[in-house]
Amino acid sequence: MPSANRSVKQQLRDYLAANQPATITEAVWLDLLQRLAPVSESYLRDLLRATSLPFDQPYSGIRQHTFEELEHGLRTMLQVYSDSLAAGQRDRARYCRRQVIAAKDRAKWLAVTPRSTPERRTQKEEMAQWMLVWLENPEVFPAWVDARKKSHSIPG
């Protein structure tokens, strides 16, 4: 059956059944983007997260449902970013930054959407601040977030 007649979800299910990757690695991610084109990265990421397969950074992106999740994502992204710079992989380092920028933009949008409660607005504004610090100086982020959590009674 031609892929044009199958949904992206079904094509992904077929791919995972045929290839059975243990982890969503860079190679799997790039292969899926090519096979499922023109799929958006965010949609593909959401579908892959639903599989519960382990997901390598920077392709898993930055999750921000909780502060703990956000902190973990930013710390693991920092490791990939630093390793990429050290290895001279500037494109990969830029990709890491783009993932954090996209997550920051989403947090800012969620903070101002009319459906946001005051608590959610405050949470998303704080999360956007974390990502701004990461973007301004990623190496400082771990110490900054530790101090921020202590001074602002943030869980985690």
C-alpha positions as CSV (number, residue, x, y, z in Angstrom):
1,M,0.0,0.0,0.0
2,P,1.5,3.4,-0.9
3,S,2.5,5.5,2.0
4,A,0.2,8.4,0.8
5,N,-2.8,6.2,1.8
6,R,-1.6,5.6,5.3
7,S,-1.5,8.1,8.2
8,V,1.7,9.2,9.7
9,K,0.7,7.3,12.9
10,Q,0.3,4.1,10.9
11,Q,3.5,4.6,9.0
12,L,5.3,5.0,12.3
13,R,3.7,1.9,13.7
14,D,4.8,-0.1,10.7
15,Y,8.3,1.3,10.9
16,L,8.6,0.5,14.6
17,A,7.2,-3.0,14.1
18,A,9.6,-3.7,11.2
19,N,12.7,-2.2,12.7
20,Q,12.1,-2.6,16.4
21,P,14.6,0.1,17.5
22,A,15.5,-0.2,21.2
23,T,16.1,3.5,21.4
24,I,15.2,6.6,19.3
25,T,18.7,7.5,18.2
26,E,19.9,10.1,15.8
27,A,19.9,7.6,13.0
28,V,16.3,6.5,13.8
29,W,15.2,10.1,14.1
30,L,16.7,11.2,10.8
31,D,15.4,8.1,9.0
32,L,11.9,8.7,10.3
33,L,11.9,12.4,9.3
34,Q,12.9,11.3,5.8
35,R,10.4,8.5,5.5
36,L,7.5,10.4,7.0
37,A,8.2,13.7,5.3
38,P,6.6,16.2,5.4
39,V,6.0,15.5,9.1
40,S,6.8,18.2,11.6
41,E,9.4,17.4,14.2
42,S,7.1,18.3,17.0
43,Y,4.3,15.9,15.8
44,L,6.8,13.1,15.3
45,R,8.3,13.8,18.7
46,D,4.8,13.6,20.3
47,L,4.1,10.3,18.5
48,L,7.4,8.8,19.6
49,R,7.0,9.9,23.2
50,A,3.7,8.0,23.2
51,T,5.6,4.8,22.4
52,S,7.6,5.0,25.7
53,L,10.8,4.1,23.9
54,P,14.0,5.7,25.3
55,F,14.7,8.9,23.3
56,D,18.2,10.4,22.8
57,Q,18.8,14.1,23.2
58,P,18.7,16.5,21.4
59,Y,15.9,14.8,19.5
60,S,13.6,14.2,22.4
61,G,13.4,18.0,22.9
62,I,12.5,19.8,26.1
63,R,9.6,18.6,28.1
64,Q,8.0,21.1,30.5
65,H,5.0,19.6,32.3
66,T,6.9,19.9,35.6
67,F,9.9,21.7,36.9
68,E,11.7,18.4,37.4
69,E,11.0,17.4,33.8
70,L,12.2,20.7,32.6
71,E,15.4,20.7,34.7
72,H,16.2,17.1,33.5
73,G,15.7,18.1,29.9
74,L,17.8,21.2,30.1
75,R,20.6,19.4,32.0
76,T,20.7,16.5,29.4
77,M,20.5,19.0,26.6
78,L,23.5,20.9,28.1
79,Q,25.5,17.7,28.1
80,V,24.8,17.1,24.4
81,Y,25.4,20.8,23.6
82,S,28.7,20.8,25.4
83,D,29.8,17.5,23.8
84,S,28.8,18.8,20.4
85,L,30.8,22.0,20.8
86,A,33.9,20.1,22.1
87,A,33.7,17.7,19.1
88,G,33.3,20.6,16.6
89,Q,29.7,19.6,15.7
90,R,28.4,23.1,15.4
91,D,25.2,22.0,13.5
92,R,24.3,19.7,16.4
93,A,25.0,22.4,19.0
94,R,22.8,24.8,17.0
95,Y,20.1,22.1,16.9
96,C,20.2,21.9,20.7
97,R,19.8,25.6,21.0
98,R,16.8,25.6,18.6
99,Q,15.1,22.9,20.8
100,V,15.5,25.1,23.9
101,I,14.3,28.2,21.9
102,A,11.2,26.3,20.7
103,A,10.4,25.2,24.3
104,K,10.9,28.7,25.7
105,D,8.6,30.1,23.0
106,R,6.0,27.5,23.9
107,A,6.2,28.3,27.6
108,K,5.8,32.0,26.9
109,W,2.8,31.3,24.7
110,L,1.2,29.1,27.3
111,A,1.8,31.8,29.9
112,V,-0.3,34.3,27.9
113,T,-3.0,32.1,26.4
114,P,-6.4,33.2,27.7
115,R,-7.1,29.6,29.1
116,S,-4.1,29.8,31.5
117,T,-4.9,30.0,35.2
118,P,-2.8,32.5,37.3
119,E,-0.9,29.5,38.7
120,R,-0.1,28.1,35.2
121,R,0.9,31.6,34.0
122,T,3.3,31.9,36.9
123,Q,4.7,28.4,36.3
124,K,5.3,29.0,32.6
125,E,6.8,32.4,33.1
126,E,9.3,30.8,35.5
127,M,10.0,28.0,33.1
128,A,10.6,30.5,30.3
129,Q,13.1,32.2,32.6
130,W,15.0,29.0,33.2
131,M,15.3,28.5,29.4
132,L,16.4,32.1,28.9
133,V,19.2,31.5,31.4
134,W,20.2,28.3,29.6
135,L,20.3,30.1,26.3
136,E,22.2,33.1,27.6
137,N,24.9,31.0,29.3
138,P,24.3,27.2,29.3
139,E,27.3,26.4,31.4
140,V,26.0,28.6,34.3
141,F,22.5,27.0,34.2
142,P,23.2,24.1,36.6
143,A,24.4,26.3,39.4
144,W,21.8,29.0,38.6
145,V,18.9,26.6,38.7
146,D,20.1,25.0,42.0
147,A,20.2,28.5,43.6
148,R,16.9,29.5,42.0
149,K,15.1,26.5,43.4
150,K,16.3,27.2,46.9
151,S,15.5,30.9,46.8
152,H,12.1,30.6,45.1
153,S,10.8,27.4,46.8
154,I,10.5,25.5,43.5
155,P,10.0,21.8,43.7
156,G,12.8,19.4,42.6
